[in-house]
Amino acid sequence: MMKSPKRFRACLALAALAAAALTGCSTTDGGSTTTADGLTKVKLQLQWFKQGQFAGYLAAVDQGFYKEQGLSVEILDGGTDIVPQTVLAQGQADYAIAWVPKALASREAGAGITDVAQIFQRSGTKQVSFKSENIPDAAALRGKTVGNWGYGNEFELFAGMTKAGIDPAKDVKLVQQQFDMNAFLGKDIAAAQAMSYNEYAQLLETKNPATGKLYTADDFATIDWNAEGVAMLQDAIWANTEKLKDTKYQEQTVKFIAASLKGWIFCRDNVDKCRDITVAAGSTLGASHQQWQINEVNKLIWPSPAGIGMVDSTAWSRTVKIAKDTKNQEGATVLKKDPDASAYSSDYVMKALEQLMAAGVDVTGAGYAPKQVTLTEGGK
């Protein structure tokens, strides 16, 4: 999952500092901007460590798609102390991957960043429970012990409960959930937060002590925030707003997006190969877990009727509305006002899509069908 273990308020403070440090420089390291063979150096900041969530970018490097565009891309790991949109706003990276609501919070605090390609079209966040708890939907959370990570990851949950007529401050017992499923498996949490591509898989990689076999999907119930109508947009490619005034950076952005989209298209059609690429890139998670992760991420991207990377205006408006109106347990909202017009742009992704379509590449995935992935204990 996308994990940002800084408190939401701390993230906003960092974003404000980022705005003060914003630079329009064309280089991110003070050195040469090109390689010996003439490729333009580009840095991409991830929001977590290399894993299947970012397989499309890893594949674009491995398969030479960035090189085809004249780019030499260095992919920077995220981590516990890294806020990708801050790194981007400070000029330490050329592009960053971040969830839309968190990036918009940084923009509101002053960071000059623009969503130039909305990769995930659907939310991967779920609330999972054992079937014995009888929690099929948000309304059934009333009176339950409900886990959430906080740190800005909780707003779909709170929006879902509010929509179902539940007062999060009174009608449930809220628990600060760690970034694992241990408390849930120990029955200390009735309904836990999980990403479809990560924490949910961790459950299916664990032995059921009652049977000695791995848990299966039949052991659990999940609340899908897409189905509940409160899904928020997640992974997107963000660019530096100030630098987008420069023609060279504009052209580079189109090239970077085109190669990145081609990487995701490759992973749509070559899940096993992308699993191997991700493992080789240094992921600490096992091969079956990575295969599951890539397969589940594909479900969040495909099909993309308007073309991969295009922003769905309805999903954007819903994300902004939830970010403005929904309060977490501390009474905070993500946004205080609507973002300005430069919060996202479809100009660059449209040019990238035109380029790919002209080369005969399928950018919509209309016939997409997910694979069946078999997990092993521990995700090995």
C-alpha positions in Angstrom: 0.0 0.0 0.0 0.9 3.6 -0.1 2.2 4.2 3.4 3.0 7.7 4.7 3.7 7.2 8.4 3.9 10.9 9.2 1.0 12.4 10.9 -1.3 14.4 8.6 -0.5 17.6 10.3 3.2 16.9 9.9 2.8 16.2 6.2 1.1 19.7 5.9 4.0 21.3 7.7 6.5 19.6 5.4 4.5 20.7 2.4 4.6 24.3 3.6 8.4 24.1 3.9 8.5 22.5 0.5 6.7 25.5 -1.0 9.3 27.8 0.5 12.1 25.8 -1.0 10.5 25.4 -4.4 12.9 25.7 -7.3 12.5 25.9 -11.1 15.9 24.4 -11.8 16.1 22.0 -14.7 18.5 19.6 -12.8 17.8 17.8 -9.6 21.3 17.0 -8.4 23.4 20.0 -9.4 25.3 17.9 -11.9 25.0 17.0 -15.5 21.4 16.7 -16.9 22.4 14.2 -19.5 24.2 10.8 -19.6 27.3 10.0 -21.6 25.1 8.6 -24.4 22.9 11.7 -24.5 19.9 10.6 -22.5 18.2 13.2 -20.3 18.4 12.3 -16.6 15.1 12.1 -14.8 14.3 11.2 -11.1 11.0 9.7 -10.1 10.1 9.7 -6.4 8.0 6.8 -5.3 5.7 7.0 -2.2 6.9 3.7 -0.8 9.6 1.1 -1.4 9.8 -0.7 -4.8 6.9 -3.2 -5.1 4.2 -4.3 -7.4 2.3 -1.0 -6.8 4.9 0.7 -9.0 5.6 -2.2 -11.4 4.8 -0.1 -14.5 7.6 2.3 -13.8 10.0 -0.5 -13.1 9.0 -2.2 -16.3 9.5 1.0 -18.3 13.1 1.1 -17.1 13.7 -2.7 -17.6 12.1 -2.8 -21.1 13.8 0.3 -22.3 10.6 2.4 -22.7 12.1 5.4 -21.1 15.3 5.0 -23.1 13.1 5.0 -26.3 12.0 8.5 -25.3 15.5 9.7 -24.7 15.3 9.5 -20.9 17.4 7.9 -18.3 15.1 7.4 -15.3 16.3 6.8 -11.7 13.5 5.5 -9.5 13.8 6.7 -5.9 12.4 4.6 -3.1 10.0 6.1 -0.7 10.1 5.4 3.0 9.0 6.3 6.5 10.4 9.8 6.3 9.7 10.7 2.7 6.7 12.6 1.4 7.0 12.3 -2.4 5.1 15.5 -3.2 7.5 17.4 -0.9 10.5 16.0 -2.6 9.0 17.0 -6.0 8.1 20.5 -4.8 11.6 21.0 -3.4 13.2 20.2 -6.8 14.8 17.0 -5.6 12.9 14.9 -8.1 11.4 15.6 -11.5 8.2 13.6 -11.0 6.5 11.9 -8.0 3.8 9.3 -7.4 1.3 10.3 -4.7 -2.3 9.9 -3.7 -4.5 12.7 -4.9 -5.9 13.9 -1.5 -2.5 14.0 0.2 -1.0 15.8 -2.8 -3.8 18.3 -2.8 -3.2 19.0 0.9 0.4 19.8 0.1 -0.7 22.1 -2.7 -3.0 23.9 -0.4 -0.1 24.4 1.9 1.9 25.9 -0.9 3.6 23.1 -2.8 3.6 23.8 -6.6 2.6 20.4 -8.0 0.2 19.2 -10.8 -1.4 15.9 -11.4 -0.4 15.1 -15.0 -1.5 11.5 -15.3 -4.1 9.7 -13.1 -2.9 6.1 -13.2 -5.2 4.5 -10.7 -8.8 4.9 -11.8 -10.3 3.2 -8.7 -9.5 3.0 -5.0 -7.7 0.0 -3.6 -8.7 0.7 0.0 -11.0 -1.8 1.8 -12.2 -2.4 5.3 -11.9 -6.2 6.0 -13.5 -8.3 8.7 -14.0 -11.9 9.5 -17.3 -13.2 8.1 -18.4 -14.1 11.6 -18.5 -10.4 12.5 -21.4 -9.9 10.0 -20.1 -6.6 8.5 -21.1 -6.6 4.9 -21.2 -2.8 4.5 -20.4 0.5 6.2 -23.7 0.6 8.1 -22.8 -2.6 9.9 -19.7 -1.0 11.4 -21.9 0.5 14.1 -20.8 -0.7 17.6 -17.7 -2.4 16.2 -14.0 -1.9 16.9 -12.8 -0.2 13.7 -9.1 0.1 12.8 -7.6 2.8 10.6 -4.0 3.8 9.9 -4.6 7.6 10.2 -1.9 9.8 8.6 -4.4 10.9 5.9 -5.3 7.4 4.8 -8.6 7.3 6.8 -10.9 9.7 4.9 -12.7 7.1 2.8 -13.6 5.1 5.9 -14.9 8.2 7.7 -16.8 9.3 4.6 -18.3 5.8 4.3 -19.4 5.8 8.0 -20.8 9.3 7.7 -22.8 8.4 4.6 -24.2 5.4 6.4 -25.5 7.6 9.3 -22.7 6.6 11.7 -21.1 9.2 13.9 -17.4 8.1 14.0 -16.9 9.8 17.3 -19.7 8.0 19.1 -21.0 5.0 17.2 -17.8 3.0 16.8 -14.7 2.3 18.8 -11.8 3.7 16.8 -8.4 1.9 17.0 -5.1 3.3 15.7 -4.0 0.4 13.4 -0.4 -0.5 12.8 0.8 -1.1 9.2 0.2 -4.8 9.5 -2.7 -7.1 10.1 -1.6 -8.6 13.5 -4.2 -6.8 15.7 -6.9 -7.9 13.2 -5.8 -11.5 13.2 -5.6 -11.4 17.0 -9.3 -10.3 17.0 -8.5 -7.0 18.7 -10.0 -5.2 15.7 -13.3 -6.2 14.2 -12.9 -4.3 10.9 -9.4 -3.4 9.7 -8.1 -1.2 6.9 -6.3 -2.9 4.1 -5.2 -2.3 0.5 -6.5 -4.9 -1.9 -3.0 -5.3 -3.3 -1.1 -5.6 0.0 -2.6 -6.1 3.4 -5.5 -8.1 2.2 -3.0 -10.4 0.5 -1.1 -10.7 3.8 -4.3 -12.3 5.3 -4.5 -14.8 2.5 -0.8 -15.7 3.0 -1.4 -16.6 6.7 -2.4 -20.0 8.1 -5.8 -20.3 9.8 -4.9 -21.8 13.2 -8.2 -23.6 13.2 -7.5 -25.5 10.0 -3.8 -25.4 9.5 -4.3 -24.2 6.0 -4.1 -20.7 4.5 -7.0 -18.4 5.0 -9.2 -17.9 1.9 -11.5 -15.1 0.7 -14.4 -17.1 2.1 -13.2 -16.4 5.6 -13.5 -12.6 5.2 -16.0 -9.9 4.3 -14.8 -6.7 2.7 -16.2 -3.2 2.3 -15.2 -1.7 -1.0 -15.3 2.1 -0.9 -15.8 2.1 -4.7 -19.1 0.3 -4.2 -20.0 2.5 -1.2 -19.6 5.6 -3.4 -16.9 7.3 -1.3 -13.7 6.2 -3.2 -10.9 8.8 -3.5 -8.4 8.9 -6.3 -5.0 7.4 -5.4 -1.8 6.9 -7.3 -1.1 9.7 -9.9 2.0 11.1 -11.6 2.7 14.6 -10.3 4.9 17.2 -12.0 6.4 20.5 -10.9 3.9 23.3 -11.7 6.4 26.0 -12.0 8.6 23.9 -14.4 5.6 23.2 -16.6 5.9 26.8 -17.8 9.1 25.6 -19.6 8.8 24.1 -23.0 11.6 21.6 -22.5 10.0 20.3 -19.3 6.6 20.1 -21.0 8.1 18.0 -23.8 10.0 15.9 -21.2 6.7 15.3 -19.3 4.9 14.0 -22.3 7.8 11.6 -23.0 7.9 10.5 -19.4 4.2 9.9 -19.3 4.2 8.0 -22.6 6.9 5.6 -21.4 5.3 5.2 -18.0 1.9 4.3 -19.5 3.7 1.9 -21.9 5.2 0.3 -18.8 1.8 -0.2 -17.2 0.4 -1.5 -20.5 3.2 -4.0 -20.5 2.4 -5.1 -16.9 -1.3 -5.5 -17.9 -0.3 -8.0 -20.6 2.7 -9.6 -18.8 2.0 -10.0 -15.1 4.5 -12.8 -14.6 7.3 -10.9 -16.3 6.5 -7.7 -14.3 6.6 -9.9 -11.1 10.1 -10.9 -12.0 11.1 -7.3 -12.8 9.8 -6.1 -9.5 11.5 -8.8 -7.5 14.8 -8.1 -9.3 14.4 -4.4 -8.6 15.0 -5.3 -4.9 11.6 -5.7 -3.4 11.7 -7.4 0.0 8.3 -9.0 -0.6 8.0 -12.5 -2.1 7.3 -13.4 -5.7 3.7 -14.6 -5.2 2.9 -11.5 -3.2 4.3 -9.3 -6.0 2.3 -11.2 -8.6 -0.8 -10.7 -6.5 0.0 -7.0 -6.1 0.5 -6.4 -9.8 -2.7 -8.3 -10.6 -4.7 -6.3 -8.1 -3.2 -3.0 -9.2 -4.1 -3.8 -12.8 -7.8 -4.0 -11.6 -7.5 -0.5 -10.3 -6.2 0.7 -13.7 -8.0 -1.4 -16.3 -10.2 -0.9 -18.2 -9.5 2.8 -18.7 -12.2 3.8 -21.3 -10.9 7.3 -21.8 -7.3 6.0 -21.9 -4.9 5.2 -19.1 -3.9 8.3 -17.2 -6.8 10.4 -18.0 -8.5 12.1 -15.0 -12.2 11.2 -14.6 -13.8 14.5 -13.7 -16.5 12.8 -11.6 -14.0 10.9 -9.5 -11.9 14.0 -9.1 -14.9 16.1 -7.9 -15.9 13.3 -5.5 -12.3 13.2 -4.1 -12.3 16.9 -3.6 -15.7 17.0 -1.9 -14.7 14.2 0.5 -11.4 16.0 1.2 -13.3 19.2 2.0 -16.3 17.8 3.9 -15.1 14.7 5.8 -13.5 15.1 9.2 -11.3 12.5 10.8 -11.2 11.6 14.5 -9.2 14.7 15.3 -11.8 16.9 13.5 -9.4 17.7 10.6 -10.3 17.7 6.9 -7.9 17.2 4.1 -8.7 20.5 2.3 -10.2 23.8 3.4 -11.1 24.9 -0.2 -11.3 23.8 -3.7 -8.0 23.4 -5.5 -7.2 25.8 -8.3 -7.3 25.1 -12.0 -3.6 24.0 -12.1 -4.2 21.1 -9.7 -4.4 18.7 -12.7 -3.9 18.9 -16.4 -4.9 16.4 -19.1 -2.8 18.2 -21.8 0.3 16.1 -21.4 -1.3 12.7 -20.9 -3.5 13.3 -24.0 -0.4 14.0 -26.1 1.2 10.8 -24.7 -1.9 8.8 -25.5 -2.0 10.1 -29.0 1.7 9.0 -29.5 0.9 5.5 -28.2 -2.2 5.1 -30.2 -0.4 6.2 -33.3 2.0 3.3 -32.7 -0.9 0.9 -32.4 -0.7 0.5 -28.6 -4.0 -0.5 -26.7 -4.4 2.3 -24.2 -7.9 1.5 -22.9 -7.7 -2.2 -22.1 -11.3 -2.8 -23.1 -10.8 -6.6 -23.1 -8.8 -6.7 -19.9 -9.4 -9.7 -17.7 -7.4 -10.3 -14.4 -5.3 -13.4 -13.8 -6.0 -15.9 -11.1 -3.1 -15.7 -8.7 -2.3 -18.4 -6.1 -0.7 -17.0 -3.0 1.8 -19.0 -0.9 2.4 -18.8 2.9 4.3 -15.6 3.6 3.9 -14.5 -0.1 7.1 -16.4 -1.1 
